[in-house]
Amino acid sequence: MKLTKISLAALVALGAFSSVASATPLEEAIKNVDLSGFARYRYTHTHEYDKQQENVKKANDAKHNFKMITNFKAAIDDNFFGVVGLRYNANDGSGDNAGTANTDGTDKTNTTDPFRVYQFYLGYKVGATTITAGKQVIGSYFTDDAVGTGVRVVNEDIEGLTLTALAFDALEGSGESDGDLYDASVTSQLNNYDVGNLYAAGIAGAYDPINFQLWYASLTNLADLLAADVSANFAITDDVSLGARLNYVNSTADASAKSKLGYNDGNFYAGELSTSLFGFDLAGGYIGWKSQDKGISAFSFEDQGSLIDAGEDVFDWTHAEGKGNFFYATSAYAFDKFTVGLDYVKGNIKTAGANNQDVKEKIEEFVPRFAYQYSKKLKFSSFYSFQTHKFANDVKAKEDKFRFEAKYSF
């Protein structure tokens, strides 16, 4: 995200970096502060149907989401810098939320939640090594935007290689972390379960046309993960390119997670072929996983991490159950400031049922997409996800989700 110079807005964070024994002139303090972040509005409407009774409505949920991330970065001297990040994240209900917890009639708009500090850390950079310590975005292969408190070290001394090591002893958990691992309605035991500390180390290489990543991570009381990710992209002409990617993750569950949460050892494997043709982006591939004894495996620790993914709501790599086999295809066409696309996912999941009999669920998802890049900083986008689930005895269930998003980045 591009950093831009600010003026009076920096006053919000100056207290963390300019309150020293001898006062710093305001003009001098402001000129060394950079601002980055985004402001985003989302409207999401979801229909869910009972999986045991065809077309019986289970939930109808609609909500407005308002989120703003504002990061202030201040240079302290030639080597040290500090970052304070503020986050606002609030949801308002919308319309008929039948099947949800909202039974109070008219939906309420949230006007009381304040901005809260979600990053507060000190950084030190010497040569090609950067060390950050404090409350910060974890930034690992197995997480998306989760926050923790700890230390992160990044080294780029070797051309084309990025070495990363991190240790976090306090994690954000269910605050904003995504995935059923943090969903109390799915893994209710987690409310009283200590997942432990997070340790990770990774190597990322970029040697055109080949890119690769090797990562090891341990969420000490949940699982140890080992991942390999290799991709290649070959530019044939200015308008034509071909690409390929392979993904593998081995998950070894902790003994306490096996007994208390139902997690188990597992393997994740995926491959993708892609091409760009005169404005068309096309990709197709296979995603599969297998959890020992058809249990549950964690292949990421928050959201989907950096693993291969497709569609919107079929996959959850924090809580992958049983054995899955899926094929998918994605397409997108960009013209002027517009982009239209379609994702298609189809496959099945086998889980353990009563009397050791497999339960097979067939899943199909269509996701049409649309985006409009109004300017370099402002983007409008939307998708509509249609899912069909088929069970034994021809029982069907359907789900659909619509989302509209407006996002301004700065």
VEXDREN-2710 file (C-alpha; in Angstrom, 1 decimal):
% VEXDREN-2710
k/r/px/py/pz
1/MET/0.0/0.0/0.0
2/LYS/1.5/3.3/-1.0
3/LEU/2.4/5.7/1.8
4/THR/1.5/9.3/1.4
5/LYS/2.6/12.4/3.4
6/ILE/0.1/13.9/5.7
7/SER/-0.3/17.1/7.6
8/LEU/-2.7/17.7/10.5
9/ALA/-4.1/14.2/10.5
10/ALA/-0.8/13.0/12.0
11/LEU/-1.8/14.7/15.3
12/VAL/-3.8/11.6/16.2
13/ALA/-0.5/9.6/16.6
14/LEU/2.0/12.3/17.5
15/GLY/1.6/11.7/21.2
16/ALA/3.3/8.3/20.9
17/PHE/6.4/9.6/19.2
18/SER/6.9/13.3/20.0
19/SER/6.3/13.4/23.8
20/VAL/9.9/13.7/24.8
21/ALA/11.7/15.8/27.4
22/SER/12.4/18.6/25.1
23/ALA/9.5/19.5/22.8
24/THR/9.9/19.0/19.0
25/PRO/8.6/21.8/16.8
26/LEU/5.3/20.8/15.2
27/GLU/6.4/21.3/11.6
28/GLU/9.4/19.1/12.1
29/ALA/7.5/16.3/13.8
30/ILE/4.8/16.2/11.1
31/LYS/7.1/16.1/8.1
32/ASN/8.5/12.7/9.2
33/VAL/5.1/11.0/9.7
34/ASP/3.5/8.9/6.9
35/LEU/-0.1/7.7/6.7
36/SER/-1.4/4.6/5.0
37/GLY/-4.6/2.6/5.3
38/PHE/-8.1/2.4/3.8
39/ALA/-11.8/3.2/4.5
40/ARG/-14.3/0.5/3.4
41/TYR/-18.0/0.0/3.3
42/ARG/-19.6/-3.4/2.8
43/TYR/-23.2/-4.6/2.5
44/THR/-23.7/-8.3/2.8
45/HIS/-26.9/-10.3/2.4
46/THR/-26.9/-14.1/3.1
47/HIS/-29.6/-16.7/2.7
48/GLU/-29.0/-20.2/4.3
49/TYR/-31.3/-23.2/4.1
50/ASP/-31.5/-26.3/6.4
51/LYS/-29.3/-29.1/5.2
52/GLN/-31.8/-31.8/6.3
53/GLN/-35.0/-30.3/4.8
54/GLU/-35.0/-29.1/1.2
55/ASN/-35.6/-25.4/0.7
56/VAL/-36.4/-24.8/4.4
57/LYS/-35.1/-21.4/5.3
58/LYS/-32.6/-21.4/8.2
59/ALA/-31.2/-17.9/8.3
60/ASN/-31.6/-14.6/6.4
61/ASP/-28.9/-12.2/7.5
62/ALA/-28.1/-8.7/6.1
63/LYS/-25.7/-6.2/7.5
64/HIS/-23.7/-3.1/6.8
65/ASN/-20.1/-3.1/7.7
66/PHE/-17.9/0.0/8.2
67/LYS/-14.2/-0.5/8.6
68/MET/-11.3/1.9/8.6
69/ILE/-7.6/1.2/9.1
70/THR/-5.2/4.1/9.7
71/ASN/-1.5/3.5/10.2
72/PHE/0.9/6.3/11.3
73/LYS/4.6/5.6/10.7
74/ALA/7.1/8.0/12.2
75/ALA/10.9/8.0/11.6
76/ILE/12.6/8.4/14.9
77/ASP/16.2/8.5/13.6
78/ASP/18.1/6.9/10.7
79/ASN/17.5/3.4/12.0
80/PHE/14.5/3.5/14.3
81/PHE/10.8/4.0/13.4
82/GLY/7.5/3.6/15.2
83/VAL/4.0/2.7/14.0
84/VAL/0.6/3.3/15.6
85/GLY/-2.4/1.7/13.9
86/LEU/-6.0/2.7/14.6
87/ARG/-8.9/0.5/13.6
88/TYR/-12.7/1.1/13.4
89/ASN/-14.9/-1.8/12.6
90/ALA/-18.7/-1.7/13.2
91/ASN/-21.7/-3.6/11.9
92/ASP/-25.3/-2.4/11.5
93/GLY/-28.2/-4.8/10.9
94/SER/-30.3/-4.4/7.8
95/GLY/-33.9/-5.4/7.2
96/ASP/-35.4/-8.8/8.1
97/ASN/-32.8/-10.9/9.9
98/ALA/-35.0/-13.9/10.4
99/GLY/-33.2/-16.9/11.8
100/THR/-30.6/-14.7/13.5
101/ALA/-30.2/-13.4/17.0
102/ASN/-31.8/-10.1/16.1
103/THR/-35.3/-10.2/17.7
104/ASP/-35.5/-6.5/18.8
105/GLY/-37.4/-5.2/15.8
106/THR/-35.8/-2.2/14.1
107/ASP/-32.1/-2.6/13.5
108/LYS/-29.7/-0.4/15.4
109/THR/-27.0/1.7/13.9
110/ASN/-23.7/1.6/15.8
111/THR/-22.5/5.2/16.6
112/THR/-20.6/4.5/19.9
113/ASP/-17.7/2.2/19.0
114/PRO/-14.5/4.3/18.9
115/PHE/-11.3/3.8/17.0
116/ARG/-9.1/1.4/18.8
117/VAL/-5.3/0.8/18.7
118/TYR/-4.6/-2.4/16.8
119/GLN/-0.9/-1.8/16.0
120/PHE/1.7/-0.3/18.3
121/TYR/5.3/-1.3/17.6
122/LEU/8.8/-0.1/17.3
123/GLY/11.0/-1.0/14.3
124/TYR/14.7/-1.0/13.8
125/LYS/16.3/-1.3/10.3
126/VAL/20.0/-1.9/9.7
127/GLY/21.2/-2.8/6.2
128/ALA/18.7/-5.3/4.7
129/THR/17.4/-6.5/8.1
130/THR/14.2/-5.1/9.7
131/ILE/13.2/-6.0/13.3
132/THR/9.7/-5.0/14.6
133/ALA/8.6/-5.6/18.1
134/GLY/5.2/-5.0/19.7
135/LYS/1.5/-5.2/18.7
136/GLN/1.5/-5.7/14.9
137/VAL/0.0/-7.6/11.9
138/ILE/1.6/-11.1/12.1
139/GLY/2.4/-11.3/8.4
140/SER/3.0/-15.0/7.9
141/TYR/2.1/-17.5/5.2
142/PHE/-0.5/-19.1/7.4
143/THR/-2.3/-15.9/8.4
144/ASP/-4.1/-13.0/6.5
145/ASP/-4.6/-9.9/8.6
146/ALA/-4.5/-11.3/12.1
147/VAL/-2.7/-9.2/14.8
148/GLY/-0.5/-10.4/17.6
149/THR/2.1/-9.1/20.1
150/GLY/5.6/-10.3/19.5
151/VAL/8.8/-9.9/17.4
152/ARG/9.2/-10.2/13.6
153/VAL/12.6/-10.3/11.8
154/VAL/12.9/-9.9/8.0
155/ASN/16.2/-10.2/6.1
156/GLU/16.9/-9.5/2.4
157/ASP/20.7/-9.6/2.2
158/ILE/20.7/-12.3/-0.5
159/GLU/19.3/-11.0/-3.8
160/GLY/16.0/-12.6/-4.6
161/LEU/15.5/-14.2/-1.2
162/THR/13.5/-13.0/1.8
163/LEU/14.0/-14.7/5.1
164/THR/11.4/-14.2/7.8
165/ALA/11.2/-15.4/11.5
166/LEU/8.6/-14.4/14.0
167/ALA/7.4/-15.2/17.5
168/PHE/4.1/-14.1/19.0
169/ASP/2.9/-14.9/22.5
170/ALA/-0.4/-12.9/22.4
171/LEU/-2.9/-13.4/19.5
172/GLU/-6.0/-11.4/18.4
173/GLY/-8.1/-14.6/18.4
174/SER/-11.8/-14.1/17.7
175/GLY/-11.6/-10.3/17.6
176/GLU/-11.5/-10.1/13.8
177/SER/-9.7/-13.3/12.8
178/ASP/-11.6/-15.2/10.1
179/GLY/-12.2/-19.0/9.9
180/ASP/-14.2/-21.6/11.8
181/LEU/-11.3/-22.1/14.2
182/TYR/-12.4/-18.8/15.8
183/ASP/-16.2/-19.3/15.4
184/ALA/-17.7/-20.2/18.8
185/SER/-20.8/-21.7/17.1
186/VAL/-18.5/-24.3/15.4
187/THR/-15.7/-24.9/17.9
188/SER/-17.3/-23.8/21.1
189/GLN/-14.5/-25.5/23.1
190/LEU/-12.1/-22.8/21.8
191/ASN/-13.7/-20.3/24.2
192/ASN/-11.9/-22.2/27.0
193/TYR/-8.9/-23.5/25.1
194/ASP/-5.5/-22.0/24.9
195/VAL/-4.1/-22.4/21.4
196/GLY/-0.7/-21.4/22.6
197/ASN/2.1/-19.2/21.1
198/LEU/2.8/-18.8/17.5
199/TYR/6.3/-19.3/16.0
200/ALA/7.2/-19.3/12.3
201/ALA/10.0/-19.1/9.9
202/GLY/9.9/-18.8/6.1
203/ILE/12.0/-18.5/3.0
204/ALA/10.6/-16.7/-0.1
205/GLY/12.5/-16.6/-3.4
206/ALA/11.8/-14.6/-6.5
207/TYR/13.9/-15.6/-9.5
208/ASP/11.9/-14.8/-12.6
209/PRO/10.1/-16.7/-13.9
210/ILE/10.1/-19.0/-10.8
211/ASN/8.8/-18.0/-7.3
212/PHE/8.8/-20.2/-4.3
213/GLN/8.0/-20.2/-0.5
214/LEU/9.0/-22.7/2.2
215/TRP/7.3/-22.1/5.6
216/TYR/7.2/-23.8/9.0
217/ALA/4.9/-22.6/11.7
218/SER/3.7/-23.8/15.1
219/LEU/0.6/-22.7/17.0
220/THR/1.9/-24.7/19.9
221/ASN/-1.3/-26.1/21.4
222/LEU/-3.1/-26.6/18.0
223/ALA/-0.8/-27.8/15.2
224/ASP/2.5/-27.6/13.4
225/LEU/2.4/-26.7/9.7
226/LEU/4.9/-27.2/7.0
227/ALA/4.2/-25.6/3.6
228/ALA/5.8/-25.6/0.1
229/ASP/4.5/-23.2/-2.6
230/VAL/6.1/-23.0/-6.1
231/SER/4.8/-20.9/-9.0
232/ALA/6.0/-19.9/-12.5
233/ASN/4.9/-17.4/-15.0
234/PHE/6.1/-17.2/-18.6
235/ALA/5.5/-14.1/-20.6
236/ILE/5.2/-15.2/-24.3
237/THR/4.2/-11.7/-25.6
238/ASP/3.1/-8.5/-24.1
239/ASP/-0.5/-9.8/-24.3
240/VAL/-0.1/-13.5/-23.6
241/SER/1.4/-15.3/-20.6
242/LEU/1.2/-18.8/-19.1
243/GLY/1.4/-19.7/-15.4
244/ALA/1.4/-22.7/-13.0
245/ARG/1.4/-23.1/-9.2
246/LEU/1.7/-26.0/-6.8
247/ASN/0.8/-26.0/-3.1
248/TYR/1.4/-28.5/-0.3
249/VAL/0.8/-28.3/3.4
250/ASN/1.4/-31.0/6.1
251/SER/-0.4/-30.5/9.4
252/THR/0.5/-32.3/12.6
253/ALA/-2.1/-31.7/15.3
254/ASP/-1.1/-31.3/19.0
255/ALA/-2.3/-34.1/21.3
256/SER/-4.5/-31.8/23.3
257/ALA/-6.1/-30.4/20.2
258/LYS/-6.9/-33.9/19.1
259/SER/-8.6/-34.8/22.4
260/LYS/-10.4/-31.5/23.1
261/LEU/-11.2/-30.0/19.7
262/GLY/-11.3/-33.0/17.3
263/TYR/-8.3/-31.8/15.3
264/ASN/-6.1/-34.3/13.6
265/ASP/-3.1/-34.7/11.3
266/GLY/-3.7/-33.9/7.6
267/ASN/-2.4/-33.1/4.2
268/PHE/-3.4/-30.3/1.8
269/TYR/-2.5/-30.4/-1.9
270/ALA/-3.5/-28.1/-4.8
271/GLY/-2.4/-27.2/-8.3
272/GLU/-3.3/-24.5/-10.8
273/LEU/-2.7/-23.6/-14.4
274/SER/-3.4/-20.1/-15.6
275/THR/-3.2/-17.9/-18.6
276/SER/-3.6/-14.2/-19.6
277/LEU/-4.9/-13.6/-23.1
278/PHE/-5.5/-10.0/-24.4
279/GLY/-7.3/-8.9/-21.2
280/PHE/-8.8/-12.3/-20.3
281/ASP/-7.4/-14.0/-17.1
282/LEU/-8.2/-17.7/-16.9
283/ALA/-7.3/-20.2/-14.3
284/GLY/-8.2/-23.8/-13.4
285/GLY/-7.1/-26.3/-10.9
286/TYR/-7.6/-29.0/-8.3
287/ILE/-7.8/-28.6/-4.5
288/GLY/-7.7/-31.7/-2.2
289/TRP/-7.1/-32.5/1.5
290/LYS/-7.3/-35.5/3.8
291/SER/-7.6/-35.4/7.6
292/GLN/-6.7/-38.5/9.5
293/ASP/-9.7/-40.6/10.5
294/LYS/-11.8/-38.0/8.7
295/GLY/-11.3/-35.6/11.5
296/ILE/-10.6/-31.9/11.3
297/SER/-7.2/-30.4/10.2
298/ALA/-5.9/-26.8/10.3
299/PHE/-3.9/-25.9/7.1
300/SER/-3.9/-22.2/8.1
301/PHE/-4.1/-20.3/11.4
302/GLU/-6.3/-17.4/10.2
303/ASP/-8.5/-17.0/7.2
304/GLN/-7.1/-18.8/4.1
305/GLY/-3.5/-17.6/4.6
306/SER/-1.6/-17.6/1.3
307/LEU/-3.0/-21.0/0.2
308/ILE/-4.6/-21.6/-3.2
309/ASP/-8.3/-20.7/-2.9
310/ALA/-11.4/-20.3/-5.1
311/GLY/-15.0/-19.2/-4.8
312/GLU/-16.2/-17.5/-1.7
313/ASP/-17.6/-19.8/1.0
314/VAL/-16.8/-23.4/0.2
315/PHE/-13.4/-23.7/1.8
316/ASP/-12.0/-22.9/5.3
317/TRP/-8.4/-23.9/5.8
318/THR/-8.5/-23.3/9.5
319/HIS/-11.2/-26.0/9.9
320/ALA/-10.9/-28.5/7.0
321/GLU/-12.9/-31.6/7.8
322/GLY/-12.7/-35.2/6.4
323/LYS/-11.5/-35.7/2.9
324/GLY/-12.1/-33.2/0.1
325/ASN/-11.7/-33.3/-3.7
326/PHE/-12.6/-30.2/-5.7
327/PHE/-12.0/-28.8/-9.2
328/TYR/-12.4/-25.1/-9.9
329/ALA/-12.1/-22.5/-12.7
330/THR/-11.9/-18.8/-12.6
331/SER/-12.2/-16.2/-15.3
332/ALA/-12.0/-12.4/-15.5
333/TYR/-12.0/-9.8/-18.3
334/ALA/-10.8/-6.3/-17.8
335/PHE/-11.7/-3.4/-20.1
336/ASP/-11.3/0.3/-19.5
337/LYS/-12.0/0.7/-15.7
338/PHE/-14.3/-2.4/-15.5
339/THR/-13.7/-6.0/-14.6
340/VAL/-16.2/-8.9/-14.9
341/GLY/-15.5/-12.4/-13.8
342/LEU/-16.9/-15.8/-12.8
343/ASP/-15.7/-18.5/-10.4
344/TYR/-16.9/-22.1/-10.5
345/VAL/-16.2/-24.7/-7.9
346/LYS/-17.4/-28.3/-7.8
347/GLY/-16.5/-31.3/-5.6
348/ASN/-17.3/-33.3/-2.6
349/ILE/-16.4/-33.8/1.1
350/LYS/-16.5/-37.1/2.9
351/THR/-16.8/-37.1/6.7
352/ALA/-17.3/-39.8/9.3
353/GLY/-20.9/-40.6/10.1
354/ALA/-22.6/-43.0/12.5
355/ASN/-21.4/-46.6/12.6
356/ASN/-18.3/-45.6/10.7
357/GLN/-20.3/-44.9/7.6
358/ASP/-19.0/-42.2/5.3
359/VAL/-21.2/-39.1/4.8
360/LYS/-20.7/-37.6/1.4
361/GLU/-21.6/-34.0/0.6
362/LYS/-21.5/-32.8/-3.0
363/ILE/-21.0/-29.0/-3.3
364/GLU/-21.3/-26.7/-6.3
365/GLU/-20.7/-22.9/-6.3
366/PHE/-21.0/-20.2/-8.9
367/VAL/-19.7/-16.7/-8.2
368/PRO/-20.2/-13.9/-10.8
369/ARG/-18.1/-10.8/-10.0
370/PHE/-18.1/-7.2/-11.1
371/ALA/-15.6/-4.3/-10.2
372/TYR/-15.2/-0.7/-11.2
373/GLN/-12.0/1.1/-10.6
374/TYR/-13.2/4.6/-10.3
375/SER/-9.8/6.0/-9.6
376/LYS/-6.4/4.8/-8.5
377/LYS/-7.6/4.9/-4.9
378/LEU/-11.4/4.3/-5.1
379/LYS/-12.8/0.9/-6.1
380/PHE/-16.3/-0.5/-6.2
381/SER/-16.9/-4.2/-6.4
382/SER/-19.5/-6.9/-5.9
383/PHE/-20.1/-10.6/-6.1
384/TYR/-23.1/-13.0/-5.8
385/SER/-22.3/-16.5/-4.6
386/PHE/-24.7/-19.4/-5.3
387/GLN/-24.1/-22.7/-3.6
388/THR/-25.9/-26.1/-3.8
389/HIS/-25.3/-28.9/-1.4
390/LYS/-26.4/-32.5/-2.1
391/PHE/-26.6/-35.2/0.5
392/ALA/-27.8/-38.8/0.6
393/ASN/-31.3/-39.6/-0.4
394/ASP/-31.2/-36.6/-2.8
395/VAL/-31.6/-34.1/0.0
396/LYS/-30.6/-30.6/-1.3
397/ALA/-29.7/-27.4/0.4
398/LYS/-29.0/-24.0/-1.1
399/GLU/-27.1/-20.9/0.1
400/ASP/-26.6/-17.6/-1.6
401/LYS/-24.6/-14.5/-0.6
402/PHE/-24.5/-11.0/-2.1
403/ARG/-21.9/-8.4/-1.3
404/PHE/-21.3/-4.8/-2.4
405/GLU/-18.1/-3.0/-1.4
406/ALA/-16.7/0.5/-1.8
407/LYS/-13.1/0.9/-0.7
408/TYR/-10.9/4.0/-0.6
409/SER/-7.2/3.4/-0.1
410/PHE/-4.7/6.0/0.9
END
